[in-house]
Amino acid sequence: MKIYTKTGDDGTTGLFGGTRVPKHHIRIDSYGTVDELNSWLGLIRDQNIDQNSKQQLITIQDHLFTVGAILATDPEKEVLKNGKQRLNITKVGTEEINFLEIAIDEMDSQLPQMTHFILPGGHTTVSYCHIARTVCRRVERISTLLFENEPFDSNVLSFLNRLSDYLFVLARKLSSDLKANEIKWVPKKKD
């Protein structure tokens, strides 16, 4: 199988199901940004972090491939003529959302209570985590726009929302693990 097909040379790309759309289509932007997020998670996983967090990130990366596949599927061609689903994989659902919630609660229980917003930074690994969080929020914004126009399984939106929360708490956990200074944002009072 060749890497290049030349079919996208005209500025279009194929969705799962064969439909061709412009490369700037909101659907392409949605799953392309999921791919970007997945790459950032790989970079975080490559840092010197604990094995449990690495394993969680591998699981999340796997789920993000599923999210990408869901977003890459033409809704009009989602069901085959024989009534079966074109995308014959386990979907992202309550189990995957619960996985994130359990991980968030476990990490959060070991951290000091948050009283202020926190400035991103303190350590390169923590900064990577905050970048991933903001990319996740962008995926969420783009995907909600797509959902308004071409609905898909709403569990995807819940998963993305929870994932950004997970990444925030992971950044705090990594700050603690790496003994990085968390700088609180304290708004300055107007004179």
N, C-alpha and C positions, 0 to 999 in steps of 0.2 A: 504494500500500500504506500503510495507516495504522499508526502506531506503537503505538497502543493497540488491544487486541482485546477487552478486558473478560473474556476467558476465565479469567484468573487471579484474578478478584475473589473467588472462593470459596476462595482459599488453595492452589490447585493450579496446576501448570504442565505443559506437554506436553514429553515427551522426543522425540528424533528417532525417528520411527516411530509417534508418536501417543499412546502410553501417557500417561495423566495420573497424576501423583504429587503428594504434598504438597510445598509449597515448602521445607519443612525436611528433605526426604529426603536421605540421605547422598550420593546421586548429584548432586543439585542443589548441595549444599554443596561437593562436589568440583569441579565445573566452574565454579561461582560463584567459588571461591577462585582457580582458574586465571585467571579474568577479572580478579580483583583484582590478581594477580601481574602480568598483562600490562599493566595500567594503571600499576603502579609502574615497569615496564621502560620504558614510554613516557615517564614523568617523568625517568628517568635519561637516556634518549636525548635529551631536550630540553635537557639541561645542556651546558655548554661542555666537551665531551670530544672525544677524537680520532675521526676519521672511521671508522677501522677498528672501534673499539668500537661506534660508532653502527650501522654496517652489520651487525655481529654481532648486536646487539640486535634489529634489524629481522628478521633471519633467525629468531632465537629467538622473537620475537613471532608470526611466521607459524607456527612449529612449535607454539606454545601454542594457537593457534586449532585446529590439528589435534587436539591433546590434548583440548581442550574438546569438540570434536565427537565424539571417541571416547567420552569420559565421558558425553556427553549422549545416547548411543545406547542404547536399550533392548536388552539382550542377547538377549531372546526374539524381537526383531524385526530383529536385525542382518542376517539372511539372508532375502532375499525368496523368494517361492514359486517363482520360476524358478531359484533357486539362486545368484543374484548377490548381492553385498554391497550392503546399503542405503547404506552410507557409501562412495561411489565416489571416494575421494581417496587420495593417497599417505599411508601411515601413518607414524608416527614409529618409526624402527627403528635399526639399527646405524649407518647413515650419519649420522643426526642426533646420535646419541650420540658418534660419532667426531668430529664437528664440534666438540662441546663439549670433548672431551678434548684435541684439537689446540690449541684456543684456550687452554685452561687451561695446557697445557705451555708454549706460546709465551710467555704472560704470566709464568708462574712462573719461567721461565729468566732473566728480566730483573730479578727481584726478589731482595732479600737473603733468605737462608734464614730461615725462621721458627723461633724457639726458644721462644716463649711464645704463649699465647692473646693476642688483641688486643682491646682495648676498642673497640666500635663508635664511630665519630665521627671528628672531626678536620677535617671539611669537610662542608658540606651535601650535596654530591653523593655523597660516600662514605657518609654516613648513609642516604641514599636507597637505596644499593646494599645496605647491611646490612638495611634494612627489607625490601627485595625478597627477600633471602636467607631471612629468617625467615618471610615469607609463603610462599615456595617450600617450606620445611620443613613448614609447616602443610598445604599442598596434598598433600605427600607422605604425611603422617600420615593425613589424611582419605581419600586415595585408597587407601592400603593397607588401611584398614578396609573400604572399598567392595570392593576386590579380594578380600578374604576371603569376602565374602558373594555377590558377583556378579562373577566374574572377567572381565577384559578383557585385551588384549594387554599382557604383562608388560614390554615395551619402554617403555611409558609410565612405569612406576615407575623403570626405569633412567634414563630421560631426566630425570625430575624430580630424582632423586638427584644426577646429574651436574650439573644446572643449579644446584643450590644450591652445589655446589663451585665452579662457574664464577663465580657471583655473589660468593663470598668472595674468590676470587683477583682478580676485577675490582675489588672494593673496595680491595684492596691495591695494585693497579696504579694506580687513580685516586688513591690517597693519594700514591703516588710521583710521578705526573704533576703533581698539584696542590701538591706539596711540603707535604702535610699531615703532621702529627706522628702517627705510630702509637704509641699508648700500650700498652705490654705489661702484661698482667695477671700480676702476680707475687704469688702467695698469701702472705699474712702468716703468719709462724710464730707458733704459739701459745706464750705465755710459760710 
